[in-house]
């Protein structure tokens, strides 16, 4: 027999019975422990029993991960821009050096 949720565990449509905090173990755990065959999808059994819950912190985590990916992409673009600016600066320095050299040569020719 495969356990398929609260109804199959013998709790009917009313859901699991309420127990006192710190009291005996939860009936679903006892039911799973004592069953002859474990459920095919134990996670779904717990979802059926306790209900689905999405912690709001997961939304925050997803937002932070999204921002992280955006920042990674921006970082890569900025690093590329830095490299290009460095190359431009080197080219400008070389051009200035060439112009200075040409200017010196012209001055030497006039003297």
Number of C-alpha atoms within 10 A of each C-alpha: 9 14 20 18 22 21 15 14 20 14 15 12 9 8 16 17 10 8 11 8 8 7 7 9 11 15 17 20 11 12 15 17 11 10 14 11 11 15 16 11 12 14 10 15 20 16 13 15 18 14 10 10 7 7 8 8 9 10 11 11 11 11 12 12 12 12 12 12 12 11 12 12 12 12 12 11 12 12 12 12 12 12 12 12 12 12 12 12 12 12 12 12 12 12 12 12 12 12 12 12 12 12 12 11 11 11 10 9 8 6 5
